[in-house]
Amino acid sequence: MKPIERRALARTLVVAAAALLGLTPAAHAQAWPTKPVTIVAAYPAGGVADQMARLLAAELGKRLGQPVIVENRVGASGMIGAASVAKAAPDGHTLLMAAMAEIVFTPYMHERMAYAPDKDLAPVAMAVRFPFMLVTHPSVPVRTTADVIALARKNPGQYTYATGGNGSVQHLAMEMFARMAGVQMRHIPYKGVTPALTDVLGNQVSMMFAGFPPAMAHVKNGKLTPISVTTKERLPVAADIPSVAETPGLEKYDFPVWVALFATAGTPPAILDRLHRETVAIFGMPEHRAAIEKAGMTISDESRATFGAFVKAESSKYQKIIREAGIKED
């Protein structure tokens, strides 16, 4: 056989093998999606993760040429939905719109994890970030974060804070705050954020880190005192409320709450890249950006690699707090 014939035969065999086995990411991406795509929202309808999943699904379906369906798989602080995506086929047809809890800390509060976020899920793109707001009942004699710290130091264990449950996002935010500030306050966990906020409004509990939209509604009618927000930067729609990090000694405090898109680990990089591009573009559409920012949230156009590094750093940060505080979810 002549050299040119041998080279031609070799090329033919390589192409045939790739077609048969589907080994190349380009081949996977070219064929994707071949059926409807499901975005799993790990929380009930109406929450931020669900809202962002539905916003993304409506636009993504048009761009992919396949239906994109949102499926709510709730329970176990988001872990049921996350585990279902972790165990799905890594072909880009099953995605997860996750809140931060089931990715960077809730699984680490259990001795036996149903999935390992860093091994079983692939970060795709940030959807939105937003802060909590530290609010107190008006009867508590504080107006600033420094006032809260001084009062708590003077009366260790006397003042209370409410959360949506042991091991919840609000619990981690306050645990991080208390450790950095060197204060002791009593934790009052509730089965959900709504009853927690209700008891702060009723002066049954002194304070809490609350979600921005519900807290702001009560701030405006004078039923809650706004103290600070948990992101390093002030929120543009509430620029008069300082950040926790503006308080001397707490300059490193930064607790952004976030919702983001993940895929099953092992999904071809070309599919992940396409999903990242489309997600960033969709949330960046002027009408979507305006509505998101009005609700006190921000979007990000960071690269997939940058987002992945952020997730890794978040996981390390909160695992350290969990270990040191001995937090176990109820």
Secondary structure as the mmCIF struct_conf table of DSSP 4:
data_model
#
loop_
_struct_conf.conf_type_id
_struct_conf.id
_struct_conf.beg_label_comp_id
_struct_conf.beg_label_asym_id
_struct_conf.beg_label_seq_id
_struct_conf.end_label_comp_id
_struct_conf.end_label_asym_id
_struct_conf.end_label_seq_id
HELX_RH_AL_P HELX_RH_AL_P1 PRO A 3 LEU A 21
TURN_TY1_P TURN_TY1_P1 GLY A 22 GLY A 22
BEND BEND1 THR A 24 THR A 24
HELX_RH_AL_P HELX_RH_AL_P2 PRO A 25 ALA A 31
BEND BEND2 THR A 34 LYS A 35
STRN STRN1 VAL A 37 ALA A 41
BEND BEND3 ALA A 42 TYR A 43
TURN_TY1_P TURN_TY1_P2 ALA A 45 GLY A 46
BEND BEND4 GLY A 47 GLY A 47
HELX_RH_AL_P HELX_RH_AL_P3 VAL A 48 LEU A 64
TURN_TY1_P TURN_TY1_P3 GLY A 65 GLY A 65
BEND BEND5 GLN A 66 GLN A 66
STRN STRN2 VAL A 68 ASN A 72
HELX_RH_3T_P HELX_RH_3T_P1 ALA A 76 GLY A 78
HELX_RH_AL_P HELX_RH_AL_P4 MET A 79 ALA A 86
TURN_TY1_P TURN_TY1_P4 LYS A 87 LYS A 87
BEND BEND6 ALA A 88 ALA A 88
BEND BEND7 PRO A 90 HIS A 93
STRN STRN3 THR A 94 ALA A 99
BEND BEND8 MET A 100 MET A 100
HELX_RH_AL_P HELX_RH_AL_P5 ALA A 101 VAL A 104
TURN_TY1_P TURN_TY1_P5 PHE A 105 PHE A 105
HELX_RH_3T_P HELX_RH_3T_P2 THR A 106 MET A 109
BEND BEND9 HIS A 110 ARG A 112
BEND BEND10 ALA A 114 ALA A 114
HELX_RH_AL_P HELX_RH_AL_P6 PRO A 117 ASP A 120
STRN STRN4 LEU A 121 PHE A 130
STRN STRN5 PHE A 132 THR A 136
TURN_TY1_P TURN_TY1_P6 PRO A 138 SER A 139
BEND BEND11 VAL A 140 PRO A 141
BEND BEND12 ARG A 143 THR A 144
HELX_RH_AL_P HELX_RH_AL_P7 THR A 145 LYS A 154
BEND BEND13 ASN A 155 ASN A 155
TURN_TY1_P TURN_TY1_P7 PRO A 156 GLN A 158
BEND BEND14 TYR A 159 TYR A 159
STRN STRN6 THR A 160 THR A 163
BEND BEND15 GLY A 164 GLY A 165
TURN_TY1_P TURN_TY1_P8 ASN A 166 GLY A 167
BEND BEND16 SER A 168 SER A 168
HELX_RH_AL_P HELX_RH_AL_P8 VAL A 169 ALA A 181
TURN_TY1_P TURN_TY1_P9 GLY A 182 GLY A 182
STRN STRN7 ARG A 186 PRO A 189
BEND BEND17 LYS A 191 GLY A 192
HELX_RH_AL_P HELX_RH_AL_P9 VAL A 193 LEU A 201
TURN_TY1_P TURN_TY1_P10 GLY A 202 ASN A 203
BEND BEND18 GLN A 204 SER A 206
STRN STRN8 MET A 207 GLY A 211
HELX_RH_AL_P HELX_RH_AL_P10 PHE A 212 LYS A 220
TURN_TY1_P TURN_TY1_P11 ASN A 221 GLY A 222
BEND BEND19 LYS A 223 LEU A 224
STRN STRN9 THR A 225 VAL A 229
BEND BEND20 THR A 230 GLU A 233
HELX_LH_PP_P HELX_LH_PP_P1 ARG A 234 LEU A 235
HELX_RH_3T_P HELX_RH_3T_P3 PRO A 236 ALA A 238
TURN_TY1_P TURN_TY1_P12 ALA A 239 ASP A 240
BEND BEND21 ILE A 241 ILE A 241
HELX_LH_PP_P HELX_LH_PP_P2 PRO A 242 PRO A 242
STRN STRN10 SER A 243 SER A 243
HELX_RH_3T_P HELX_RH_3T_P4 VAL A 244 GLU A 246
BEND BEND22 THR A 247 THR A 247
TURN_TY1_P TURN_TY1_P13 PRO A 248 GLY A 249
TURN_TY1_P TURN_TY1_P14 GLU A 251 LYS A 252
STRN STRN11 VAL A 257 THR A 264
TURN_TY1_P TURN_TY1_P15 ALA A 265 GLY A 266
HELX_RH_AL_P HELX_RH_AL_P11 PRO A 269 PHE A 283
TURN_TY1_P TURN_TY1_P16 GLY A 284 GLY A 284
BEND BEND23 MET A 285 MET A 285
HELX_RH_AL_P HELX_RH_AL_P12 PRO A 286 LYS A 294
TURN_TY1_P TURN_TY1_P17 ALA A 295 GLY A 296
STRN STRN12 THR A 298 THR A 298
HELX_RH_AL_P HELX_RH_AL_P13 ARG A 304 ALA A 325
TURN_TY1_P TURN_TY1_P18 GLY A 326 GLY A 326
#
